[in-house]
Amino acid sequence: MSRAIRPAVLVLAAVLALLVSCNGSSDSDSEGGAGTIVIGFTASLTGKLNVESVRQKNGLELWAKDVNDAGGLALADGRVLRFATKCYDDESAQDRVQQLYTRLVTEDRADFLVSPYSSGLTSAASVIAEQNGKVMISAGAASDSNYRQGFSLVYQVYTPASHYLTGSIDLIRAAAPDAKRIAIVHENDKFSTDVCSELRSYAESKGIEVALFEGYDSGTTDFAPLINKVAQASPAGILGGGHFQDGSTLARQLAEKGIPIQFLVLLVAPPEPSFGELGDAAAGVIGPSQWEPRAAFAPGDATEGVRGCGPAAESFVAAYRAAHGEEPSYHAAGGYAAGLVLADAILRAGGVETEAVREALDRTDILTFFGRMKFDASESAHGLQIGHEMVYIQWQKNREGNLVKEVVWPREAKTAEVRHPVR
């Protein structure tokens, strides 16, 4: 498939119709009736996951608004569905998630579920979805392990954690073949640990020495002891991180210490537009992104056997800016994509009956502005995302001295060459 890297064009009106026809329909009947379909989920309106989670919520709710504003989701038999969302604040706390998802199912009668943000919270929600026979689209959870527990109704939008940072090794090897020594430091949470464990294995398989592999507690604000260990290891690159708050703090404190490195690659934080507010501490930092406006997939570029679905990236970006006054991050795009995936499955199922929608999701192979969506349908890894690819961005200063995000990997999607050393 090809990637389209195009200038932003305000074409929202021209593509709204695509929101309600993803080039697929079914003759099958449905036990679900026309009317309003309730999508239940929690979001971290407070707590450490607030930044990423709120943007995911914004993206999902924008999708629902766009579908409803376009007249609803028209089924093949003439019925029209509209969508409502029901959301609670999980406070970034796993012990609240199961309670709230149970409430969404039993009291709020949610027809479908969307996951919380983060792998840890999604793991808790997945149990409730499965126990109650509810399809759940996992919008912001990358850990592979969640999809190896025998769940049959949970489907992952993100590229799995096992592939989150492996591409950065390919980037480093291509840009600096002599860089043979790295340090991996990561937050001690499920997602970050899974990503970095896979990163270590991949790096070593490519002949790169992992001189330091060290975790830090969630909520850490003083990285001085860890930075001292990194300095003693003298790596060519530092890779790892966790989420927005710790990643931003780590990047700032590394800059303050002036550790000489060629590459700094961090999870989650760098792709966020607000990461640039770190100023010089952000310059040179690389991050894996599930999606970027400047390296977006175009539904119109779908190849044989893959159907285009939903609006163009330019339309999503324009709508999100109008609604929220900021550039959408991949977390927002992922929330919107979760809606596209669910709507496409409902269309092909011919309704909202759980088994029909599950079967449709198992057969999904679509190209959205977020990228390709295809799921593993095997018993051993059911619902694992197998179609989507990562891109890598780097904060660079342009000719005017302003910090901008550039796509530096993979080659076919890059908007600039990677710059190194960081400092």
FITORTOR-311549 format. One record per residue (C-alpha): residue number from 0; residue in one letter; z, y, x. Coordinates in steps of 0.05 Angstrom, whole numbers, plus 5000, padded with zeros to 4 digits. Example, Ala and Ser with C-alpha at 12.3 -4.5 7.8 and 13.67 -1.06 7.14 Angstrom:
BEGIN
0 A 5156 4910 5246
1 S 5143 4979 5273
***
This chain:
BEGIN
0 M 5000 5000 5000
1 S 4991 5071 5023
2 R 5039 5129 5025
3 A 5019 5198 5000
4 I 5045 5259 5038
5 R 5024 5317 4994
6 P 5044 5390 4984
7 A 5088 5403 4924
8 V 5048 5419 4862
9 L 5079 5436 4795
10 V 5045 5384 4752
11 L 5104 5361 4709
12 A 5070 5372 4642
13 A 5009 5332 4662
14 V 5049 5270 4679
15 L 5104 5269 4627
16 A 5064 5217 4589
17 L 5072 5169 4647
18 L 5146 5168 4633
19 V 5134 5130 4569
20 S 5077 5085 4591
21 C 5085 5048 4657
22 N 5018 5013 4647
23 G 5051 4952 4616
24 S 5067 4924 4547
25 S 5084 4858 4514
26 D 5068 4823 4448
27 S 5136 4791 4447
28 D 5185 4809 4392
29 S 5254 4838 4404
30 E 5321 4830 4371
31 G 5336 4902 4388
32 G 5319 4956 4338
33 A 5289 5025 4346
34 G 5335 5083 4354
35 T 5381 5108 4409
36 I 5395 5062 4468
37 V 5461 5075 4505
38 I 5463 5069 4581
39 G 5534 5065 4607
40 F 5557 5079 4678
41 T 5611 5111 4719
42 A 5604 5165 4772
43 S 5650 5192 4825
44 L 5659 5261 4796
45 T 5719 5264 4841
46 G 5739 5227 4905
47 K 5705 5214 4972
48 L 5638 5191 4942
49 N 5631 5254 4900
50 V 5570 5285 4934
51 E 5524 5224 4932
52 S 5548 5198 4865
53 V 5539 5263 4827
54 R 5468 5269 4851
55 Q 5454 5197 4828
56 K 5483 5216 4760
57 N 5439 5278 4758
58 G 5377 5237 4772
59 L 5391 5185 4719
60 E 5407 5238 4666
61 L 5344 5276 4684
62 W 5303 5213 4672
63 A 5335 5204 4603
64 K 5321 5276 4585
65 D 5249 5272 4608
66 V 5236 5210 4566
67 N 5269 5240 4505
68 D 5233 5306 4513
69 A 5167 5269 4519
70 G 5179 5236 4451
71 G 5216 5174 4471
72 L 5196 5105 4495
73 A 5141 5078 4450
74 L 5140 5003 4443
75 A 5078 4962 4429
76 D 5099 4949 4356
77 G 5105 5023 4341
78 R 5180 5031 4347
79 V 5204 5089 4390
80 L 5268 5087 4431
81 R 5309 5146 4455
82 F 5363 5144 4508
83 A 5434 5169 4512
84 T 5481 5163 4571
85 K 5556 5150 4571
86 C 5593 5165 4636
87 Y 5664 5163 4660
88 D 5695 5188 4726
89 D 5713 5128 4769
90 E 5747 5175 4820
91 S 5714 5135 4876
92 A 5766 5081 4862
93 Q 5748 5008 4855
94 D 5809 4992 4812
95 R 5783 5039 4758
96 V 5712 5011 4756
97 Q 5725 4945 4721
98 Q 5770 4979 4670
99 L 5717 5032 4655
100 Y 5658 4984 4653
101 T 5696 4939 4605
102 R 5708 5001 4562
103 L 5634 5018 4565
104 V 5615 4949 4539
105 T 5670 4936 4488
106 E 5685 5005 4460
107 D 5624 5047 4474
108 R 5575 4990 4459
109 A 5529 5007 4518
110 D 5463 4970 4512
111 F 5450 4972 4587
112 L 5490 4990 4649
113 V 5474 5028 4712
114 S 5518 5016 4773
115 P 5567 5066 4804
116 Y 5549 5094 4872
117 S 5568 5051 4932
118 S 5568 4977 4945
119 G 5643 4968 4937
120 L 5645 4999 4868
121 T 5581 4963 4847
122 S 5611 4896 4866
123 A 5667 4908 4817
124 A 5620 4931 4762
125 S 5574 4872 4772
126 V 5628 4823 4751
127 I 5637 4860 4685
128 A 5562 4864 4672
129 E 5554 4789 4684
130 Q 5615 4769 4643
131 N 5591 4810 4584
132 G 5518 4792 4588
133 K 5493 4862 4603
134 V 5434 4879 4647
135 M 5455 4928 4702
136 I 5409 4966 4746
137 S 5442 4978 4813
138 A 5420 5048 4834
139 G 5463 5065 4894
140 A 5487 5000 4926
141 A 5453 4970 4986
142 S 5497 4912 5010
143 D 5459 4846 5007
144 S 5521 4805 4992
145 N 5527 4830 4921
146 Y 5463 4794 4904
147 R 5484 4728 4934
148 Q 5541 4713 4886
149 G 5501 4680 4830
150 F 5493 4741 4786
151 S 5433 4737 4739
152 L 5433 4806 4707
153 V 5442 4855 4766
154 Y 5381 4887 4798
155 Q 5379 4928 4862
156 V 5338 4992 4869
157 Y 5356 5008 4941
158 T 5328 4975 5004
159 P 5382 4923 5023
160 A 5434 4941 5075
161 S 5406 4889 5122
162 H 5345 4933 5131
163 Y 5379 5001 5129
164 L 5383 5016 5204
165 T 5340 4963 5236
166 G 5280 5010 5234
167 S 5318 5059 5278
168 I 5317 5007 5334
169 D 5241 5004 5327
170 L 5239 5080 5329
171 I 5282 5083 5392
172 R 5242 5029 5428
173 A 5177 5065 5412
174 A 5202 5135 5432
175 A 5244 5116 5492
176 P 5228 5046 5520
177 D 5281 5056 5575
178 A 5338 5066 5525
179 K 5371 4998 5530
180 R 5444 5014 5513
181 I 5474 5038 5448
182 A 5542 5048 5414
183 I 5553 5029 5342
184 V 5610 5063 5305
185 H 5619 5054 5231
186 E 5664 5065 5171
187 N 5706 5004 5154
188 D 5678 4995 5084
189 K 5634 4941 5055
190 F 5568 4977 5057
191 S 5574 5008 5127
192 T 5601 4944 5157
193 D 5544 4902 5128
194 V 5492 4952 5153
195 C 5520 4956 5223
196 S 5532 4881 5231
197 E 5459 4870 5217
198 L 5440 4928 5262
199 R 5478 4897 5320
200 S 5442 4830 5311
201 Y 5375 4864 5307
202 A 5387 4908 5368
203 E 5409 4850 5410
204 S 5348 4810 5388
205 K 5305 4866 5415
206 G 5339 4867 5483
207 I 5384 4927 5471
208 E 5456 4922 5494
209 V 5510 4942 5444
210 A 5561 4972 5492
211 L 5611 4990 5437
212 F 5619 4964 5366
213 E 5677 5000 5334
214 G 5700 5014 5263
215 Y 5741 5071 5235
216 D 5782 5078 5172
217 S 5754 5111 5110
218 G 5779 5182 5105
219 T 5783 5192 5181
220 T 5780 5266 5199
221 D 5797 5264 5274
222 F 5745 5225 5313
223 A 5770 5246 5382
224 P 5797 5177 5402
225 L 5732 5143 5380
226 I 5689 5196 5414
227 N 5727 5183 5479
228 K 5710 5109 5475
229 V 5637 5127 5462
230 A 5636 5173 5523
231 Q 5664 5117 5567
232 A 5609 5069 5543
233 S 5554 5119 5564
234 P 5503 5097 5512
235 A 5433 5125 5504
236 G 5444 5128 5429
237 I 5500 5128 5378
238 L 5486 5093 5313
239 G 5526 5079 5250
240 G 5569 5124 5208
241 G 5587 5113 5135
242 H 5583 5164 5079
243 F 5573 5239 5073
244 Q 5642 5267 5090
245 D 5657 5223 5150
246 G 5585 5226 5175
247 S 5584 5302 5174
248 T 5651 5306 5208
249 L 5631 5257 5262
250 A 5566 5294 5276
251 R 5603 5360 5282
252 Q 5657 5333 5328
253 L 5605 5298 5372
254 A 5569 5365 5379
255 E 5634 5400 5397
256 K 5649 5349 5451
257 G 5578 5355 5478
258 I 5569 5281 5490
259 P 5502 5272 5525
260 I 5459 5225 5483
261 Q 5386 5215 5469
262 F 5393 5192 5397
263 L 5444 5201 5341
264 V 5429 5160 5279
265 L 5478 5163 5220
266 L 5481 5131 5151
267 V 5478 5170 5085
268 A 5497 5240 5109
269 P 5434 5266 5146
270 P 5384 5260 5088
271 E 5429 5303 5044
272 P 5401 5374 5041
273 S 5471 5403 5052
274 F 5476 5366 5119
275 G 5436 5424 5149
276 E 5495 5470 5136
277 L 5526 5441 5199
278 G 5478 5485 5238
279 D 5466 5466 5310
280 A 5509 5403 5301
281 A 5456 5377 5253
282 A 5398 5389 5301
283 G 5369 5324 5327
284 V 5409 5279 5280
285 I 5368 5222 5250
286 G 5384 5187 5185
287 P 5354 5130 5143
288 S 5330 5152 5075
289 Q 5312 5112 5014
290 W 5264 5168 4995
291 E 5239 5235 5019
292 P 5194 5285 4982
293 R 5149 5293 5042
294 A 5138 5218 5052
295 A 5136 5198 4980
296 F 5100 5140 4949
297 A 5050 5159 4895
298 P 5044 5115 4832
299 G 4969 5128 4834
300 D 4964 5093 4901
301 A 4985 5025 4872
302 T 4945 4968 4901
303 E 4918 4907 4864
304 G 4974 4868 4831
305 V 5023 4927 4834
306 R 5025 4975 4774
307 G 5036 5049 4781
308 C 5095 5074 4740
309 G 5124 5142 4724
310 P 5112 5213 4748
311 A 5088 5237 4816
312 A 5139 5259 4867
313 E 5119 5332 4860
314 S 5136 5329 4786
315 F 5204 5298 4797
316 V 5221 5348 4852
317 A 5200 5407 4809
318 A 5240 5382 4749
319 Y 5302 5368 4791
320 R 5299 5437 4824
321 A 5293 5470 4756
322 A 5352 5432 4729
323 H 5399 5435 4789
324 G 5375 5491 4835
325 E 5370 5447 4896
326 E 5325 5398 4932
327 P 5336 5327 4906
328 S 5365 5277 4956
329 Y 5347 5204 4955
330 H 5410 5191 4914
331 A 5382 5234 4858
332 A 5314 5201 4864
333 G 5347 5132 4862
334 G 5383 5150 4797
335 Y 5317 5171 4766
336 A 5282 5108 4792
337 A 5335 5064 4760
338 G 5314 5093 4693
339 L 5240 5081 4708
340 V 5254 5008 4726
341 L 5294 4996 4662
342 A 5243 5030 4618
343 D 5186 4991 4647
344 A 5222 4925 4635
345 I 5239 4945 4563
346 L 5165 4961 4550
347 R 5142 4895 4577
348 A 5198 4858 4540
349 G 5177 4891 4475
350 G 5248 4911 4461
351 V 5320 4911 4486
352 E 5340 4838 4477
353 T 5377 4819 4541
354 E 5340 4755 4558
355 A 5271 4786 4547
356 V 5289 4846 4591
357 R 5318 4800 4645
358 E 5253 4760 4646
359 A 5213 4824 4651
360 L 5255 4849 4709
361 D 5245 4783 4745
362 R 5170 4796 4741
363 T 5173 4870 4761
364 D 5124 4894 4813
365 I 5113 4969 4805
366 L 5100 5030 4849
367 T 5140 5091 4831
368 F 5148 5157 4868
369 F 5211 5126 4897
370 G 5171 5068 4925
371 R 5154 4997 4907
372 M 5203 4960 4862
373 K 5204 4884 4864
374 F 5263 4836 4857
375 D 5280 4768 4886
376 A 5282 4720 4827
377 S 5312 4661 4864
378 E 5381 4635 4848
379 S 5406 4648 4919
380 A 5391 4722 4920
381 H 5375 4741 4849
382 G 5363 4815 4838
383 L 5357 4833 4912
384 Q 5306 4887 4925
385 I 5246 4860 4964
386 G 5194 4914 4953
387 H 5224 4980 4977
388 E 5220 5008 5048
389 M 5262 5058 5087
390 V 5239 5122 5120
391 Y 5276 5159 5176
392 I 5286 5234 5178
393 Q 5309 5280 5235
394 W 5335 5350 5229
395 Q 5293 5395 5274
396 K 5286 5469 5285
397 N 5218 5498 5266
398 R 5182 5556 5300
399 E 5226 5606 5263
400 G 5289 5571 5288
401 N 5307 5544 5219
402 L 5332 5473 5210
403 V 5285 5429 5171
404 K 5280 5355 5155
405 E 5221 5319 5185
406 V 5200 5247 5174
407 V 5197 5214 5243
408 W 5189 5140 5225
409 P 5150 5097 5207
410 R 5087 5121 5241
411 E 5044 5121 5178
412 A 5093 5167 5142
413 K 5116 5214 5197
414 T 5109 5290 5191
415 A 5133 5303 5263
416 E 5147 5268 5328
417 V 5219 5248 5341
418 R 5256 5297 5387
419 H 5304 5272 5440
420 P 5352 5277 5474
421 V 5397 5305 5421
422 R 5435 5344 5473
***
